[in-house]
Amino acid sequence: MFTSQRSGRLTEEGIYYWFRTLKAQATEDQREVIADLTFHDLRHDFAGRAREAGWLPEEVAYYLGRGTKNGVAAFQVTPGSLQVSREQVKQKLKLIKG
């Protein structure tokens, strides 16, 4: 989901560091609103918005890194023929960005 300037992907630790840094840079008014907000909350928000935009559960799982190597959602038992491509997810992502 996130790319790094040093490598192809950020590590989980890098993402959490980035998130904490952004929260620390918030104004006092913003801090009151986001004090209890977690990175996991943002993932859930994105997943909900993606589903509202018409994404399949398998596409959401793939984008959030919850898919298996063959593209099947890890949280759901599905036939092996149900796969999600990177291009399919890119097209759906454009709908969310609006």
N, C-alpha and C positions, 0 to 999 in steps of 0.2 A: 504494500500500500504506500509506503514511503521510500524514496530513494535517498541515497547518501552521496555527498561529494567525494567521499573517500572510497566507497565501494558500491556495488549494485543495490544494496539494501541496508537500511539502518538496522541495528540490533534492537532487541526489545529494550535493553537498558538505555540505548540512545534515544529511543522514542519517549521513554518515560522522563529522561533528562530534559529533552526538548519541551515536553508538556509542563514540567515543573518550572522551567525557565519562563515560559509564556505566562503562566499563572503569577509568577513573581513580578513580572513587568506590568501587571494590571494596575489600574488606578484604584484608589481606595473604594470608590463606588462599585467598580467592577468586581473587586475582591469579595464584596458582600454577596454578590450574585453567584460567583463561581467558587466560593470557598470549599464547598463540599463536592464539587464536580470532579469526577475521575475520568481517566482516559477510557475506562470501560464504559462509562456513561455515554461518551461520544461514539463509541463503536455501536452501542445499542441504538442511539439516535440515528446514526447513518443507516443501520440495518432496517429500521422502521421506515425511514424515508425511501430507501431503495425498494422495499416491498410496496409502498404506496405508489411508486413510480412504475410498478409493473414487473420488477425483477422477480425471477423465480427464486425459491429458497436456496436452490443449488448455486445460483449465480451469486447471491449474497454470501454464502459460505465460501465460495471460491475467492471472492474479492477480499474477504476478511481473513483469508488464510486458513480456513477450516475445511478445505477440500483434501481429498486423497490425491495420490499421484496421477490417477486416471481421470481426475476432475469431478468425481462423485462427492457430494457433500458428506462430510464425516459424521454429521449429527443425524443422518437419516439413512435408513436401509433402503437402497434403491437398486434397480437393475443396472448392470454394468454398462448398458448401452446409453444410459442417461449421463451425458458428459457436457461440460461447459467449456467453451473456448475462451481464450484471452480476448480475442476480437469481439466476441459476443458481450463480454463484460464491459469493454471499452465503449461500445455503442450505448449500452444502458447507462453508463456513468455520465455520458453527455446529457441524458434526460434529467438527471438529478442536478447537475450544475446549472441547468436552465439558462 
